[in-house]
Amino acid sequence: MSHVNHNGNRPVERIPDPEHPIVASAEPIDNHIVDPDFDRHKGPHIKGPHDPKEINPKMSSDIAYWSHEFGIDGTRLHELIRVHGTHVEKLRAALHSHKTA
């Protein structure tokens, strides 16, 4: 097949010759250097809850943050929210009274 435009057809993309290759400027990703708290596509991750006084149980980021903060897993946090509500201080008090009991 020729790369010449015959009979008004759209031109076919020309493959560059090996003596003059196209060089991509992509940088290799080195996982030892990449900051795990920074996503190049979204910017730095927000460290902290959506609302510091109340947990939104439908937000996975809130569940992840508060379960880490309280030292429990997400399932346990959902159970506490069902029983005590979404206010952080009430949940903190419930966890504190459970640990001391």
C-alpha positions as CSV (number, residue, x, y, z in Angstrom):
1,M,0.0,0.0,0.0
2,S,1.3,3.4,-0.9
3,H,1.2,6.4,1.4
4,V,0.3,8.6,-1.5
5,N,-3.1,10.3,-1.5
6,H,-4.9,8.7,-4.5
7,N,-8.2,9.7,-5.9
8,G,-8.9,12.2,-3.1
9,N,-8.9,9.7,-0.3
10,R,-7.8,10.8,3.1
11,P,-4.0,10.5,3.6
12,V,-2.6,7.5,5.4
13,E,-0.5,8.2,8.4
14,R,3.2,7.9,7.4
15,I,5.3,5.6,9.6
16,P,8.6,7.4,10.4
17,D,11.8,5.9,9.2
18,P,14.1,4.2,11.7
19,E,16.9,6.8,11.2
20,H,14.6,9.6,12.5
21,P,12.4,8.0,15.2
22,I,9.9,9.9,17.3
23,V,11.1,10.0,20.8
24,A,8.5,10.2,23.6
25,S,9.4,12.3,26.6
26,A,7.6,10.2,29.2
27,E,9.4,9.8,32.5
28,P,9.6,6.3,34.1
29,I,7.8,5.9,37.4
30,D,10.0,4.9,40.2
31,N,7.9,3.8,43.1
32,H,10.7,4.5,45.6
33,I,10.6,8.1,44.6
34,V,6.9,8.8,44.0
35,D,5.1,10.4,47.0
36,P,2.3,8.0,47.9
37,D,0.2,10.9,49.2
38,F,0.2,12.5,45.8
39,D,-1.7,11.4,42.8
40,R,-0.4,13.1,39.6
41,H,-3.9,13.0,38.1
42,K,-5.9,14.4,41.1
43,G,-3.3,16.4,43.1
44,P,-2.4,15.9,46.7
45,H,-4.8,13.7,48.7
46,I,-6.8,15.5,51.4
47,K,-5.7,14.2,54.8
48,G,-8.6,14.7,57.1
49,P,-12.3,14.1,57.4
50,H,-14.9,15.8,55.2
51,D,-16.5,17.3,58.4
52,P,-14.4,17.1,61.6
53,K,-17.6,16.9,63.8
54,E,-19.7,14.4,61.9
55,I,-19.1,11.3,59.9
56,N,-20.8,10.7,56.6
57,P,-21.2,6.9,56.5
58,K,-21.8,7.0,52.8
59,M,-18.3,8.5,52.1
60,S,-15.6,5.9,52.0
61,S,-13.0,8.5,52.7
62,D,-14.8,9.4,56.0
63,I,-15.0,5.7,57.0
64,A,-11.4,5.2,56.1
65,Y,-10.2,8.3,58.0
66,W,-12.3,7.7,61.2
67,S,-11.8,4.0,61.4
68,H,-8.0,4.7,61.3
69,E,-8.4,7.5,63.8
70,F,-10.4,5.3,66.2
71,G,-8.2,2.2,65.6
72,I,-11.1,0.0,64.5
73,D,-12.2,-1.4,61.1
74,G,-14.9,0.0,58.9
75,T,-17.4,-2.6,59.8
76,R,-17.1,-1.9,63.5
77,L,-17.4,1.9,62.7
78,H,-20.6,1.3,60.8
79,E,-22.0,-0.7,63.7
80,L,-21.2,2.2,66.1
81,I,-22.8,4.7,63.8
82,R,-26.0,2.6,63.6
83,V,-26.2,2.5,67.4
84,H,-24.8,6.0,68.5
85,G,-25.3,8.2,65.4
86,T,-22.8,10.1,63.3
87,H,-21.5,12.7,65.7
88,V,-17.7,12.2,66.3
89,E,-17.8,13.1,70.0
90,K,-20.6,10.6,70.7
91,L,-18.7,7.9,68.9
92,R,-15.5,8.8,70.7
93,A,-17.3,8.6,74.1
94,A,-18.9,5.3,73.2
95,L,-15.5,3.8,72.2
96,H,-14.0,5.2,75.4
97,S,-16.7,3.8,77.7
98,H,-16.4,0.4,75.9
99,K,-12.7,0.3,76.4
100,T,-12.8,1.2,80.1
101,A,-15.7,-1.2,80.8
